[in-house]
């Protein structure tokens, strides 16, 4: 198990401790059980929001693929195209 130290406002700390102990009992580990439940719920909610914000077809794309990135930004000309168009003009 990992250890995590967090800083809470006094009122939230008091509420959390009282509720955790009333739910899990006044024994060792009750705060940890409540914290695991709270962190799990928080992570699940934020992971769900993240996937809801992205269209499903974007989830399968790889951001490391240059061709995919170029398709996402059609107004940007790649350096290879710029060199080809520039070589058509004679230099005096």
C-alpha positions in Angstrom: 0.0 0.0 0.0 1.1 3.6 -0.7 1.0 6.4 1.8 -0.5 9.7 0.8 -0.4 12.8 2.9 -3.1 15.4 2.2 -4.0 18.8 3.7 -7.6 19.4 4.4 -9.5 22.4 5.8 -10.2 21.8 9.5 -14.0 21.6 9.0 -13.7 19.0 6.2 -11.3 16.9 8.3 -13.7 16.9 11.1 -16.6 15.9 8.9 -14.6 13.2 7.2 -13.4 11.7 10.4 -16.8 11.7 12.0 -18.5 10.1 9.0 -15.7 7.6 8.4 -15.9 6.3 11.9 -19.7 6.2 12.0 -19.7 4.2 8.8 -16.6 1.9 9.3 -16.5 1.9 13.1 -14.1 3.4 15.7 -11.2 1.1 14.9 -7.9 1.2 13.1 -8.2 1.6 9.4 -11.6 3.2 9.2 -10.2 6.5 7.8 -8.2 4.6 5.2 -11.3 2.6 4.1 -13.3 5.8 3.7 -10.4 7.5 1.9 -10.1 4.6 -0.6 -13.8 4.7 -1.3 -13.7 8.5 -1.8 -10.6 8.5 -4.0 -12.1 5.6 -6.1 -15.3 7.4 -6.6 -13.5 10.7 -7.5 -11.3 8.9 -10.1 -14.2 7.1 -11.7 -16.2 10.3 -12.0 -13.3 12.2 -13.6 -12.4 9.3 -15.9 -16.0 9.2 -17.1 -16.0 12.9 -17.8 -12.8 12.6 -19.8 -14.1 9.9 -22.0 -17.4 11.7 -22.4 -15.6 14.8 -23.7 -13.7 13.0 -26.4 -15.5 11.5 -29.4 -15.1 7.7 -29.6 -13.1 7.9 -32.9 -10.5 10.1 -31.3 -9.9 7.6 -28.5 -8.6 5.1 -31.1 -6.2 7.6 -32.7 -2.6 7.8 -31.7 -1.2 11.3 -31.1 2.3 10.1 -32.0 1.3 9.4 -35.6 2.5 12.4 -37.7 -0.1 11.7 -40.5 -2.9 11.7 -38.0 -1.7 15.0 -36.5 -1.5 16.5 -40.0 -5.1 15.5 -40.7 -6.2 17.2 -37.6 -4.6 20.5 -38.7 -5.3 20.8 -42.4 -4.4 24.5 -42.6 -0.7 23.8 -41.6 1.6 23.0 -44.5 4.3 20.5 -43.8 8.0 21.4 -44.4 8.3 19.0 -47.3 5.5 20.6 -49.2 7.0 24.1 -48.5 10.4 23.0 -49.9 8.8 21.6 -53.1 6.8 24.8 -53.8 9.8 27.0 -53.0 12.1 25.1 -55.4 9.9 26.0 -58.4 10.9 29.7 -58.0 14.3 30.4 -59.5 16.8 32.1 -57.3 18.6 35.1 -58.9 
